[in-house]
Amino acid sequence: MALEIRPVNSKKELKQFVKFRIDLYKNNPYAIPPLYMDEMGTLDPKKNPAFEFCEAQYFMAYKEEKNVGRIAAMINHRANEKWNEKNGRFGFIDFIDDEEVSSALLKTAEEWVKAKGMTHIHGPLGFTDLDQEGMLVEGYDQLGTMATIYNYPYYPVHLEKRGYRKDADWVEHLITIPETLHEKLNRIAGIVTKKFNLRVLKFSSTKQLIKEGYGKKFFELINVCYSPLYGSTPLSEKQIDYYIKMYISMLNLDFLTLVVDESDELIGLGVVMPSLSKALQKMQGKLFPFGFIHLLKDLKMKNPVIDLLLIGVRPDYQNKGVNSIIMNDIHVNCRKHGVKYAESNPMLADNDKVLAQWEYFESKVHKRRWAFIREL
């Protein structure tokens, strides 16, 4: 059968690009389909402000007019300036178990970024750190999360045969929520709160949170905290506004921890959400006509599993125990809502400071993912 790689150049083709992943994993019990509308928005240069400093081209693979794979070739110019690199990116990659298909898709992405002066290509990455990143290499029998990529075990095998090697390594923890918080962690939280005159700020509505400026402060703190991480770039003003509209309204405010100093400046944050994995599986990417019901149910009702999306502390307060305040508040709210387990977001395997925060909890690494890189 003849294989053909075609660029995605129309809205109709972009819909097929998004739909391909949802269809490929439709019957997989561990994969979490993306929200169709969200992924369309992320990939649309007219809607996603990341295109202020990024460029991209999407490609689909066809065999006898049947979709058999997809890939996005991207360049984040701001990241290349920050890290003094000439790296292209690949992402949104999915394909059937056919090395001819995967090799042709990767080769097309490689040629596209090389023609624009890039010397390497790495991924899977998105446009920014808030997009999904990393290819699963362990934990294929574990339920995925809203914020991460699930992929079949043959994906990394195909990449390594193409000459890709590991460039970054992330781990994900499954954490058991204890009945009572570890005595030492609780004691540290109390000492640090008094010593630095800190407090946990809570809001009754997202409207109030945004009105008082903490939506913007939230993402500004993320810019500072996550600056040293692999491939990261600071969010622009337009991106911050974009993410406030996209994400803040979805938060269960009981699970939002904002730590402020005596001047009400934000110095630490913890973002937790009830797991939406099972709801998203039922929705199969569709918010309407009835998909939103599954979403609201898992957002508002008791859920035994939470996703730990973000934890950050301003650099001048790091190594001072502020994390204990965040953990303490998260634990209180977990017990209040009957949460039994927490799923961490991917954490760099060599980030000892972040990994150390789980030493007071019963936890295990149950997933691992890599970013791959190839010289062009």
C-alpha positions as CSV (number, residue, x, y, z in Angstrom):
1,M,0.0,0.0,0.0
2,A,1.4,3.4,-0.9
3,L,2.2,5.7,2.0
4,E,1.7,9.4,1.7
5,I,2.5,12.3,4.1
6,R,0.4,15.4,3.6
7,P,0.5,18.8,5.3
8,V,-2.5,19.9,7.3
9,N,-3.6,23.1,5.6
10,S,-7.4,23.5,6.4
11,K,-9.7,23.5,9.4
12,K,-11.3,20.3,8.1
13,E,-7.9,18.6,8.0
14,L,-7.0,19.9,11.5
15,K,-10.2,18.3,12.8
16,Q,-9.0,15.0,11.3
17,F,-5.6,15.6,12.9
18,V,-7.2,15.9,16.4
19,K,-9.7,13.1,15.8
20,F,-7.0,10.6,14.8
21,R,-5.7,10.3,18.3
22,I,-9.1,10.0,19.9
23,D,-10.0,7.2,17.4
24,L,-6.6,5.4,17.8
25,Y,-7.1,5.0,21.6
26,K,-10.9,4.7,21.7
27,N,-10.9,1.2,23.2
28,N,-7.8,1.6,25.3
29,P,-8.6,1.4,29.1
30,Y,-5.6,3.6,30.1
31,A,-5.6,6.4,27.5
32,I,-7.3,9.7,28.3
33,P,-8.6,11.5,25.2
34,P,-8.1,15.2,24.9
35,L,-10.9,17.7,24.9
36,Y,-11.5,18.2,21.2
37,M,-12.2,21.9,21.5
38,D,-9.1,22.5,23.7
39,E,-6.8,20.7,21.3
40,M,-8.2,22.6,18.3
41,G,-7.6,25.8,20.2
42,T,-4.0,24.9,21.1
43,L,-3.2,24.0,17.5
44,D,-4.8,27.1,16.0
45,P,-2.3,30.0,15.3
46,K,-5.2,32.5,15.5
47,K,-6.2,31.4,19.0
48,N,-3.0,30.2,20.8
49,P,-0.8,33.2,21.8
50,A,2.3,30.9,21.8
51,F,2.4,31.5,18.1
52,E,3.8,35.0,18.9
53,F,7.2,33.1,19.2
54,C,6.4,29.7,17.8
55,E,5.8,28.3,14.3
56,A,4.5,24.9,13.4
57,Q,3.4,22.7,10.6
58,Y,1.2,19.6,11.1
59,F,1.3,16.4,8.9
60,M,-0.9,13.4,8.5
61,A,0.0,10.0,7.1
62,Y,-2.3,8.1,4.8
63,K,-2.4,4.6,3.4
64,E,-5.0,4.1,0.7
65,E,-6.7,7.3,1.9
66,K,-6.9,6.0,5.5
67,N,-5.4,8.1,8.3
68,V,-2.6,6.1,9.9
69,G,-0.5,8.7,11.7
70,R,0.1,12.4,12.6
71,I,2.8,14.7,13.8
72,A,3.4,18.3,14.6
73,A,6.8,19.9,13.7
74,M,7.4,23.0,15.8
75,I,10.0,25.7,16.6
76,N,9.9,27.6,19.8
77,H,12.2,30.5,19.0
78,R,12.0,31.9,22.5
79,A,13.2,28.6,24.0
80,N,16.1,28.5,21.5
81,E,17.1,32.0,22.5
82,K,16.9,31.2,26.2
83,W,18.8,27.9,26.0
84,N,21.2,29.0,23.2
85,E,20.1,26.1,21.0
86,K,18.8,25.4,17.5
87,N,16.2,22.8,18.4
88,G,13.1,21.9,16.5
89,R,10.3,20.1,18.3
90,F,8.0,17.3,17.4
91,G,4.8,16.7,19.3
92,F,1.1,15.5,18.9
93,I,2.6,12.4,17.5
94,D,0.5,9.2,17.0
95,F,0.8,6.4,14.6
96,I,-0.2,2.8,14.0
97,D,2.3,0.0,14.7
98,D,4.1,0.4,11.4
99,E,7.7,1.5,11.2
100,E,7.2,2.8,7.7
101,V,4.6,5.2,9.0
102,S,6.5,6.4,12.0
103,S,9.7,6.8,10.2
104,A,8.1,8.8,7.4
105,L,6.3,11.1,9.8
106,L,9.5,11.8,11.8
107,K,11.6,12.2,8.7
108,T,9.0,14.8,7.4
109,A,9.2,16.8,10.7
110,E,13.0,16.6,10.7
111,E,13.2,17.9,7.2
112,W,10.8,20.8,8.0
113,V,12.8,22.0,11.0
114,K,16.2,21.5,9.4
115,A,15.1,23.6,6.4
116,K,14.6,26.4,9.0
117,G,18.1,26.2,10.3
118,M,17.6,23.8,13.2
119,T,20.4,21.3,14.1
120,H,18.4,19.0,16.4
121,I,14.8,17.9,16.9
122,H,13.4,16.8,20.3
123,G,10.1,15.8,21.8
124,P,7.4,14.9,22.2
125,L,6.9,18.5,23.4
126,G,4.2,21.1,23.0
127,F,4.5,24.8,22.3
128,T,5.1,25.6,26.0
129,D,5.6,23.9,29.4
130,L,1.9,23.9,30.0
131,D,1.3,21.6,27.0
132,Q,1.6,17.9,27.4
133,E,5.2,16.6,27.0
134,G,7.2,13.4,27.3
135,M,6.7,9.9,25.8
136,L,5.6,7.1,28.2
137,V,8.3,4.4,28.5
138,E,7.0,2.7,31.7
139,G,3.5,2.4,33.2
140,Y,1.5,1.3,30.2
141,D,-0.9,-0.5,32.5
142,Q,-1.7,2.6,34.6
143,L,-4.6,5.0,34.0
144,G,-3.4,8.3,32.3
145,T,-4.2,11.8,33.5
146,M,-5.6,14.9,31.9
147,A,-2.3,16.6,31.9
148,T,-0.1,13.8,30.4
149,I,0.3,11.8,27.2
150,Y,-0.5,8.1,27.0
151,N,1.0,6.1,24.2
152,Y,1.4,2.5,23.1
153,P,4.6,0.6,24.1
154,Y,5.7,0.5,20.5
155,Y,6.2,4.3,20.2
156,P,9.6,4.6,21.9
157,V,10.8,1.4,20.1
158,H,10.1,3.1,16.8
159,L,11.9,6.3,17.9
160,E,15.0,4.5,19.0
161,K,15.2,2.5,15.7
162,R,15.0,5.9,14.0
163,G,18.2,7.0,15.9
164,Y,16.5,9.0,18.8
165,R,18.0,8.9,22.2
166,K,16.8,10.0,25.7
167,D,17.2,13.7,26.4
168,A,15.1,14.2,29.5
169,D,13.6,11.8,32.1
170,W,10.4,12.4,34.1
171,V,8.8,10.2,36.8
172,E,5.2,10.2,38.1
173,H,4.3,9.1,41.7
174,L,1.2,7.5,43.0
175,I,0.8,8.8,46.5
176,T,-1.4,7.4,49.3
177,I,-3.1,10.1,51.4
178,P,-2.6,9.3,55.1
179,E,-5.2,9.6,57.7
180,T,-3.0,12.1,59.6
181,L,-0.2,14.2,58.3
182,H,3.3,13.2,59.2
183,E,4.1,14.8,62.6
184,K,7.4,16.3,61.5
185,L,5.9,17.8,58.3
186,N,3.0,19.3,60.3
187,R,5.4,20.8,62.9
188,I,7.6,22.3,60.1
189,A,4.5,23.9,58.5
190,G,3.6,25.6,61.8
191,I,7.1,26.8,62.5
192,V,7.6,28.2,59.0
193,T,4.2,29.9,59.0
194,K,5.1,31.9,62.2
195,K,8.7,32.5,61.4
196,F,8.0,34.2,58.0
197,N,4.6,35.5,58.8
198,L,2.9,33.5,56.0
199,R,-0.7,32.5,55.5
200,V,-2.8,30.4,53.1
201,L,-5.1,32.6,51.0
202,K,-8.5,31.1,50.1
203,F,-11.2,32.4,47.7
204,S,-14.9,31.6,47.5
205,S,-15.1,32.3,43.8
206,T,-12.8,32.4,40.7
207,K,-14.3,35.8,39.9
208,Q,-13.0,37.1,43.2
209,L,-9.6,35.5,42.7
210,I,-9.2,37.1,39.2
211,K,-10.5,40.5,40.4
212,E,-7.9,40.7,43.2
213,G,-5.2,39.9,40.7
214,Y,-4.2,36.4,41.8
215,G,-4.9,34.8,38.5
216,K,-2.2,36.9,37.0
217,K,0.1,36.5,40.0
218,F,-0.4,32.8,39.8
219,F,1.1,32.5,36.3
220,E,3.8,35.1,37.0
221,L,5.0,32.9,39.9
222,I,4.9,29.8,37.6
223,N,7.2,31.8,35.2
224,V,9.7,32.2,38.0
225,C,9.5,28.8,39.6
226,Y,9.6,26.8,36.4
227,S,12.3,28.8,34.6
228,P,15.1,26.3,35.2
229,L,13.2,23.3,33.9
230,Y,13.8,21.5,30.7
231,G,12.8,23.5,27.6
232,S,10.8,26.0,29.6
233,T,10.0,29.6,28.4
234,P,8.3,32.4,30.2
235,L,4.6,32.9,29.5
236,S,3.8,36.2,27.8
237,E,1.1,38.6,29.0
238,K,-1.2,37.3,26.2
239,Q,-0.5,33.7,27.2
240,I,-1.3,34.5,30.9
241,D,-4.6,36.0,29.9
242,Y,-5.3,33.0,27.6
243,Y,-4.6,30.5,30.4
244,I,-6.6,32.4,33.0
245,K,-9.6,32.1,30.7
246,M,-8.9,28.5,29.9
247,Y,-8.0,27.0,33.3
248,I,-9.0,29.2,36.3
249,S,-12.7,28.6,36.0
250,M,-12.1,24.8,36.1
251,L,-10.5,24.9,39.5
252,N,-12.1,23.5,42.6
253,L,-11.0,26.3,44.9
254,D,-10.9,24.0,48.0
255,F,-7.9,22.4,46.3
256,L,-6.1,25.6,45.4
257,T,-3.4,26.6,47.8
258,L,-1.9,30.1,47.6
259,V,0.7,31.0,50.2
260,V,1.2,34.8,50.7
261,D,3.6,36.8,52.9
262,E,2.7,39.7,55.2
263,S,2.4,42.0,52.1
264,D,0.0,39.6,50.4
265,E,2.6,38.8,47.8
266,L,2.3,35.3,46.4
267,I,5.3,33.2,47.3
268,G,4.0,29.6,47.0
269,L,1.2,27.7,45.2
270,G,-0.3,24.2,45.0
271,V,-2.8,23.3,42.3
272,V,-4.8,20.1,42.8
273,M,-7.8,18.9,40.8
274,P,-10.1,15.9,41.2
275,S,-9.1,13.3,38.6
276,L,-11.0,13.9,35.4
277,S,-9.6,10.8,33.7
278,K,-12.7,8.6,33.9
279,A,-14.9,11.5,32.9
280,L,-12.8,12.3,29.9
281,Q,-12.9,8.6,28.8
282,K,-16.7,8.7,28.9
283,M,-16.7,12.0,26.9
284,Q,-14.4,10.8,24.1
285,G,-13.3,14.4,23.5
286,K,-16.8,15.8,23.3
287,L,-18.0,18.5,25.7
288,F,-21.5,18.6,24.2
289,P,-24.3,17.6,24.2
290,F,-23.8,15.6,27.4
291,G,-20.0,15.3,28.0
292,F,-20.0,18.3,30.3
293,I,-22.2,16.4,32.8
294,H,-19.4,13.8,33.4
295,L,-16.9,16.7,33.8
296,L,-19.0,18.6,36.3
297,K,-19.7,15.5,38.3
298,D,-16.0,14.7,38.8
299,L,-15.2,18.3,39.4
300,K,-17.8,18.9,42.1
301,M,-18.5,15.6,43.7
302,K,-16.2,13.5,46.0
303,N,-13.5,11.7,44.0
304,P,-11.0,9.2,45.6
305,V,-8.2,10.4,43.3
306,I,-6.7,13.8,42.8
307,D,-4.1,15.1,40.3
308,L,-1.3,17.2,41.7
309,L,-0.9,19.6,38.8
310,L,1.5,22.2,40.1
311,I,3.5,23.0,43.2
312,G,5.9,26.0,43.2
313,V,7.7,28.2,45.7
314,R,9.4,31.5,44.9
315,P,13.2,31.0,44.7
316,D,14.0,33.2,47.7
317,Y,11.7,31.1,49.9
318,Q,12.9,27.7,48.6
319,N,14.6,25.4,51.1
320,K,12.8,27.2,54.0
321,G,10.0,24.7,54.5
322,V,7.3,26.5,52.6
323,N,6.4,23.3,50.8
324,S,5.3,21.9,54.1
325,I,2.6,24.6,54.3
326,I,1.4,23.6,50.8
327,M,1.4,19.9,51.6
328,N,-0.4,20.5,54.9
329,D,-3.2,22.5,53.2
330,I,-3.5,19.9,50.4
331,H,-3.8,17.1,53.1
332,V,-6.5,18.9,55.0
333,N,-8.6,19.3,51.9
334,C,-8.0,15.7,50.7
335,R,-9.3,14.4,54.0
336,K,-12.3,16.8,53.8
337,H,-13.2,15.4,50.4
338,G,-12.5,11.7,51.1
339,V,-9.4,11.5,48.8
340,K,-7.4,8.4,49.1
341,Y,-4.8,8.7,46.4
342,A,-2.9,11.5,44.6
343,E,-1.3,11.3,41.2
344,S,1.7,13.6,40.7
345,N,2.4,15.4,37.4
346,P,5.7,14.4,35.7
347,M,8.7,15.5,37.6
348,L,12.3,15.5,36.3
349,A,14.0,12.4,37.6
350,D,17.1,14.4,38.6
351,N,15.2,17.2,40.4
352,D,16.1,16.0,43.9
353,K,14.5,19.0,45.6
354,V,11.0,18.3,44.1
355,L,11.3,14.5,44.6
356,A,12.3,14.9,48.3
357,Q,8.9,16.4,49.1
358,W,7.3,12.9,48.9
359,E,9.6,11.4,51.6
360,Y,6.9,11.9,54.3
361,F,4.3,10.0,52.2
362,E,3.8,6.4,51.1
363,S,4.5,6.7,47.4
364,K,5.8,4.8,44.4
365,V,7.0,5.7,40.9
366,H,4.5,4.1,38.6
367,K,5.1,5.9,35.3
368,R,8.2,7.2,33.5
369,R,8.4,9.2,30.4
370,W,11.2,10.6,28.2
371,A,11.9,13.4,25.8
372,F,13.9,12.1,22.9
373,I,16.4,14.0,20.7
374,R,18.1,13.4,17.3
375,E,20.8,15.3,15.6
376,L,19.9,16.5,12.1
